[in-house]
Amino acid sequence: MDLLFSESRRWQTLDLLDTRVSNNMKKHLIPSRARFPLLEKLTLVMIVEPLHKDTALLFESLPALVDLTLQVNVMPIPSTLDFVWAQLRACRLNGCLTTDILRILPHFSAGARICFENCFERIQDAHHLNSVHTVISDLSLHFSTFGAAKLLLGAIIAPCLKKLYISGTIYIPYISAFYDRSSFTLTHLRLSRHRGVNDLDDVIRSPLAVDIIDFDYDLECFSRPMSDSDKAASTLASRDILPNVRTLVLRNCERLHDATVLAIHANRRPVLQSLWLQGPTTLSQDTIQALKTGGLEVVMF
């Protein structure tokens, strides 16, 4: 192990996953006092054991770190690591608690791309969370519980946000309230697997959504009757909604009708330039060809 760490000054990427070899490395890494002056990207998975009490010593040896993926499996992230967040340009935290997220968010620098996956709340924290400001511009939130969604979207204020991706167990009104409180101007919005379908208009008709140029939407959000999938897509045929969208991504298009897609194209040309459809889809080849002939890029994926 010492021989391995002797080359650490040359490393640019390090993945410490939940494997026997990686776990052995984790045990020796901090005591080794190895230095990583060139390391820019770190993946650290801590599923079985919590973060070592001296983990801060590891991060102190990473002056070039700008991209961090950290999986903690609902274990606390020590505040001794708070010094590292400001230097990151990209950060993905998996299995973290809402209290840790709200403590960490204000530390990120402007322009940082942040992703929180599998967020969880503790019952005792539900009434003790204060609002926090963040200057990040790109935020992805993947919720595992309604409680986590309600707590985070009720506490985060992100006026500089440009790109937002939200998925998981969430009601649309939570997103609407987040919109109104932060007053951000989005250019990219992706919504996946939410509830509160009838409230979707509150989000995409908002004046704060008028500058969105890239909209990515899952037509098969759970709790929605399958017959509503095409109805939701039909809403997007109105040019009054998201008038500046150039790229439209529709996922789970099994029930998407030809007439709906043709109406979206007809009403949104020439602003709409690209349509991405996640299949399988029942759209006819004639419809797809008509879209392409009309100048629309169509991508099936």
Order of alpha helices (4+ residues) and beta strands (2+ residues): alpha-beta-alpha-beta-alpha-beta-beta-alpha-beta-beta-beta-alpha-beta-beta-alpha-beta-alpha-beta-alpha-beta-alpha-beta-alpha-beta
